[in-house]
């Protein structure tokens, strides 16, 4: 007969927790870091070595922390992202 298979992702809760922590840190640095630098604005790019890319998030809505747009830049041989990682 037919049987139902049930799979559990045992690491999912850990990944979600780490993602939430990273989002909190990212938001704090972007919202307050520019003041430390004496800048009007800042953008924080993070390096994802596993995916070979830089990424950042931008707010697209009026409410804090909502409607975020993820921007990724691939680390290719002659890309701007690669040059930024080397400096």
Secondary structure, DSSP 8 states (H G I E B T S, - for coil): ---------TTHHHHHHHHHHHHHHHHHHHHHHHHHHT-S-----EEETTTTEEEEEEE-SSSTT-SEEEEEEE--TT-HHHHHHH-
